[in-house]
């Protein structure tokens, strides 16, 4: 028969170093995802502003690439965190099909 000591950390709500580290890692992941989402919003807004203003076709290519890169990075980051529902992201951000199609072209 083995003797097990009572777990005081659970009963007394003492945070271990590992719990604090896990909390800070999750906090940083959330902040990084938020920053990435802001990049997506900015890139899509720049593309939309260009289209609304009737800008030159030569200037649209880099804006489209920047939007595709931002969306691709955001989706990869979400998937790494276990969030795999792309349809919700596409609907929430209003990502055009042209940007989604451009994500695969590297």
C-alpha positions as a Markdown table, in Angstrom:
| # | Residue | x | y | z |
|---|---|---|---|---|
| 1 | Unk | 0.0 | 0.0 | 0.0 |
| 2 | Unk | 1.4 | 3.4 | -0.9 |
| 3 | Unk | 0.8 | 6.6 | 0.9 |
| 4 | Unk | -0.2 | 9.7 | -1.1 |
| 5 | Unk | 0.2 | 13.1 | 0.4 |
| 6 | Unk | -2.9 | 15.4 | 0.1 |
| 7 | Unk | -2.8 | 17.9 | -2.7 |
| 8 | Unk | -2.7 | 21.2 | -1.0 |
| 9 | Unk | -2.3 | 23.2 | -4.2 |
| 10 | Unk | -5.8 | 22.3 | -5.3 |
| 11 | Unk | -7.5 | 22.8 | -2.0 |
| 12 | Unk | -5.7 | 26.0 | -1.1 |
| 13 | Unk | -5.8 | 27.4 | -4.7 |
| 14 | Unk | -2.1 | 27.9 | -4.7 |
| 15 | Unk | -0.8 | 28.6 | -8.2 |
| 16 | Unk | 2.1 | 26.6 | -9.2 |
| 17 | Unk | 4.8 | 27.9 | -11.6 |
| 18 | Unk | 3.4 | 25.8 | -14.3 |
| 19 | Unk | -0.1 | 27.2 | -13.9 |
| 20 | Unk | 1.2 | 30.7 | -14.0 |
| 21 | Unk | 3.2 | 30.0 | -17.1 |
| 22 | Unk | 0.2 | 28.3 | -18.9 |
| 23 | Unk | -1.9 | 31.4 | -18.1 |
| 24 | Unk | 0.7 | 33.8 | -19.5 |
| 25 | Unk | 1.1 | 31.7 | -22.6 |
| 26 | Unk | -2.6 | 31.6 | -23.2 |
| 27 | Unk | -2.7 | 35.4 | -22.6 |
| 28 | Unk | 0.0 | 36.0 | -25.2 |
| 29 | Unk | -1.7 | 33.7 | -27.7 |
| 30 | Unk | -4.9 | 35.8 | -27.3 |
| 31 | Unk | -3.0 | 39.0 | -27.7 |
| 32 | Unk | -1.2 | 37.7 | -30.8 |
| 33 | Unk | -4.4 | 36.6 | -32.4 |
| 34 | Unk | -6.0 | 40.0 | -31.7 |
| 35 | Unk | -3.0 | 41.7 | -33.3 |
| 36 | Unk | -3.3 | 39.4 | -36.3 |
| 37 | Unk | -7.0 | 40.1 | -36.6 |
| 38 | Unk | -6.3 | 43.8 | -36.7 |
| 39 | Unk | -3.8 | 43.3 | -39.5 |
| 40 | Unk | -6.5 | 41.4 | -41.5 |
| 41 | Unk | -9.0 | 44.3 | -40.9 |
| 42 | Unk | -6.5 | 46.9 | -42.0 |
| 43 | Unk | -5.4 | 45.0 | -45.1 |
| 44 | Unk | -9.0 | 44.4 | -46.1 |
| 45 | Unk | -9.9 | 48.0 | -45.5 |
| 46 | Unk | -7.0 | 49.2 | -47.6 |
| 47 | Unk | -8.1 | 46.9 | -50.5 |
| 48 | Unk | -11.8 | 48.1 | -50.2 |
| 49 | Unk | -10.7 | 51.7 | -50.1 |
| 50 | Unk | -8.7 | 51.2 | -53.2 |
| 51 | Unk | -11.5 | 49.5 | -55.0 |
| 52 | Unk | -14.1 | 52.2 | -53.9 |
| 53 | Unk | -11.8 | 55.0 | -55.0 |
| 54 | Unk | -11.3 | 53.4 | -58.4 |
| 55 | Unk | -7.6 | 53.2 | -58.0 |
| 56 | Unk | -5.0 | 52.0 | -60.6 |
| 57 | Unk | -4.9 | 48.3 | -61.4 |
| 58 | Unk | -1.1 | 48.3 | -60.9 |
| 59 | Unk | -1.5 | 49.4 | -57.3 |
| 60 | Unk | -4.2 | 46.8 | -56.5 |
| 61 | Unk | -1.9 | 43.8 | -56.9 |
| 62 | Unk | 0.3 | 44.5 | -53.8 |
| 63 | Unk | -2.9 | 45.3 | -51.8 |
| 64 | Unk | -4.4 | 42.0 | -52.8 |
| 65 | Unk | -1.2 | 40.2 | -51.9 |
| 66 | Unk | -1.0 | 41.9 | -48.5 |
| 67 | Unk | -4.7 | 41.1 | -47.7 |
| 68 | Unk | -4.1 | 37.4 | -48.7 |
| 69 | Unk | -1.0 | 37.2 | -46.6 |
| 70 | Unk | -2.7 | 38.7 | -43.6 |
| 71 | Unk | -5.7 | 36.4 | -43.9 |
| 72 | Unk | -3.5 | 33.4 | -44.4 |
| 73 | Unk | -1.4 | 34.2 | -41.3 |
| 74 | Unk | -4.5 | 34.7 | -39.2 |
| 75 | Unk | -6.1 | 31.4 | -40.3 |
| 76 | Unk | -2.8 | 29.5 | -39.7 |
| 77 | Unk | -2.5 | 31.1 | -36.2 |
| 78 | Unk | -6.2 | 30.2 | -35.4 |
| 79 | Unk | -5.6 | 26.6 | -36.5 |
| 80 | Unk | -2.5 | 26.3 | -34.4 |
| 81 | Unk | -4.7 | 27.3 | -31.4 |
| 82 | Unk | -7.3 | 24.6 | -32.3 |
| 83 | Unk | -9.8 | 27.0 | -33.8 |
| 84 | Unk | -10.6 | 25.5 | -37.2 |
| 85 | Unk | -13.9 | 27.1 | -38.3 |
| 86 | Unk | -12.9 | 29.2 | -41.4 |
| 87 | Unk | -16.4 | 29.9 | -42.4 |
| 88 | Unk | -17.0 | 32.0 | -39.3 |
| 89 | Unk | -13.9 | 34.0 | -40.0 |
| 90 | Unk | -14.8 | 34.6 | -43.6 |
| 91 | Unk | -18.3 | 35.7 | -42.6 |
| 92 | Unk | -17.1 | 37.9 | -39.7 |
| 93 | Unk | -14.4 | 39.8 | -41.6 |
| 94 | Unk | -16.2 | 39.7 | -45.0 |
| 95 | Unk | -13.3 | 38.3 | -46.8 |
| 96 | Unk | -13.8 | 38.4 | -50.6 |
| 97 | Unk | -13.4 | 35.2 | -52.6 |
| 98 | Unk | -10.6 | 36.8 | -54.6 |
| 99 | Unk | -8.5 | 37.1 | -51.4 |
| 100 | Unk | -9.3 | 33.5 | -50.4 |
| 101 | Unk | -8.3 | 32.3 | -53.8 |
| 102 | Unk | -5.1 | 34.3 | -53.7 |
| 103 | Unk | -4.1 | 32.7 | -50.4 |
| 104 | Unk | -3.0 | 29.5 | -52.1 |
| 105 | Unk | -1.0 | 31.2 | -54.7 |
| 106 | Unk | 2.6 | 31.8 | -53.5 |
